[in-house]
Amino acid sequence: THPTCPRPCSAQWDVNWCEAPAAPELWAPKLPEEPTQVRVLSYNLFWWNLYNIHGGLSADSLIKKTSTPEPYDVIGLQECEDPDKVFKPVGMD
């Protein structure tokens, strides 16, 4: 058995959300003279399961293992209730 997912399953959504006006035009970007490499980590932690049930240790070790030899430039976490629990054990505080 596992706990009930805490998402707001009864939330009401606007069915016309995709009919919003178009986004404003943006300026033309200046292209770099040299290629730029950016390391990005996007991670859905599935917090209620990974941390509340299993203690979260696999997330810490995965981030630590994959952040070398080059560190991440951008990290985006979904379902993260406490960033310190994710980053402090791997020295990213």
CYANA upper distance limits for C-alpha pairs under 8 A (distance plus 0.5 A):
  5 CYS  CA     48 TRP  CA      7.70
  6 PRO  CA     48 TRP  CA      8.25
 16 ASN  CA     20 ALA  CA      8.15
 32 PRO  CA     36 THR  CA      8.06
 38 VAL  CA     72 TYR  CA      8.17
 38 VAL  CA     73 ASP  CA      6.60
 38 VAL  CA     74 VAL  CA      8.36
 39 ARG  CA     71 PRO  CA      7.85
 39 ARG  CA     72 TYR  CA      5.38
 39 ARG  CA     73 ASP  CA      5.76
 39 ARG  CA     74 VAL  CA      7.11
 40 VAL  CA     72 TYR  CA      6.23
 40 VAL  CA     73 ASP  CA      6.53
 40 VAL  CA     74 VAL  CA      5.39
 40 VAL  CA     75 ILE  CA      6.32
 40 VAL  CA     76 GLY  CA      8.39
 41 LEU  CA     72 TYR  CA      7.27
 41 LEU  CA     74 VAL  CA      6.92
 41 LEU  CA     75 ILE  CA      5.24
 41 LEU  CA     76 GLY  CA      6.70
 42 SER  CA     75 ILE  CA      6.47
 42 SER  CA     76 GLY  CA      5.30
 42 SER  CA     77 LEU  CA      6.46
 42 SER  CA     78 GLN  CA      8.35
 43 TYR  CA     75 ILE  CA      8.37
 43 TYR  CA     76 GLY  CA      6.86
 43 TYR  CA     77 LEU  CA      5.47
 43 TYR  CA     78 GLN  CA      6.68
 44 ASN  CA     77 LEU  CA      6.29
 44 ASN  CA     78 GLN  CA      4.96
 44 ASN  CA     79 GLU  CA      6.66
 44 ASN  CA     80 CYS  CA      8.43
 45 LEU  CA     50 LEU  CA      7.10
 45 LEU  CA     59 ALA  CA      7.93
 45 LEU  CA     77 LEU  CA      7.35
 45 LEU  CA     78 GLN  CA      6.56
 45 LEU  CA     79 GLU  CA      6.21
 45 LEU  CA     80 CYS  CA      6.86
 46 PHE  CA     50 LEU  CA      6.41
 46 PHE  CA     78 GLN  CA      8.00
 46 PHE  CA     79 GLU  CA      6.22
 46 PHE  CA     80 CYS  CA      8.33
 47 TRP  CA     51 TYR  CA      5.77
 47 TRP  CA     52 ASN  CA      7.18
 47 TRP  CA     79 GLU  CA      6.05
 47 TRP  CA     80 CYS  CA      6.56
 47 TRP  CA     81 GLU  CA      7.52
 48 TRP  CA     52 ASN  CA      5.45
 48 TRP  CA     53 ILE  CA      7.31
 49 ASN  CA     53 ILE  CA      5.63
 49 ASN  CA     54 HIS  CA      7.07
 50 LEU  CA     54 HIS  CA      5.59
 50 LEU  CA     55 GLY  CA      6.79
 50 LEU  CA     56 GLY  CA      5.52
 51 TYR  CA     55 GLY  CA      4.89
 51 TYR  CA     56 GLY  CA      4.70
 51 TYR  CA     57 LEU  CA      8.41
 52 ASN  CA     56 GLY  CA      8.18
 56 GLY  CA     60 ASP  CA      7.48
 56 GLY  CA     86 VAL  CA      8.43
 57 LEU  CA     61 SER  CA      6.92
 58 SER  CA     62 LEU  CA      6.53
 59 ALA  CA     63 ILE  CA      6.66
 59 ALA  CA     86 VAL  CA      7.55
 60 ASP  CA     64 LYS  CA      6.68
 60 ASP  CA     86 VAL  CA      6.36
 60 ASP  CA     87 PHE  CA      7.70
 60 ASP  CA     89 PRO  CA      7.11
 60 ASP  CA     90 VAL  CA      6.77
 61 SER  CA     65 LYS  CA      6.41
 61 SER  CA     90 VAL  CA      8.02
 62 LEU  CA     66 THR  CA      6.60
 63 ILE  CA     67 SER  CA      6.44
 63 ILE  CA     90 VAL  CA      8.11
 64 LYS  CA     68 THR  CA      7.81
 64 LYS  CA     90 VAL  CA      6.23
 67 SER  CA     71 PRO  CA      5.15
 67 SER  CA     72 TYR  CA      6.49
 82 ASP  CA     86 VAL  CA      7.63
 83 PRO  CA     87 PHE  CA      6.63
 84 ASP  CA     88 LYS  CA      5.82
 84 ASP  CA     93 ASP  CA      7.39
 85 LYS  CA     89 PRO  CA      7.48
 86 VAL  CA     90 VAL  CA      8.17
 87 PHE  CA     91 GLY  CA      6.85
 87 PHE  CA     92 MET  CA      5.32
 87 PHE  CA     93 ASP  CA      6.11
 88 LYS  CA     92 MET  CA      6.05
 88 LYS  CA     93 ASP  CA      5.48
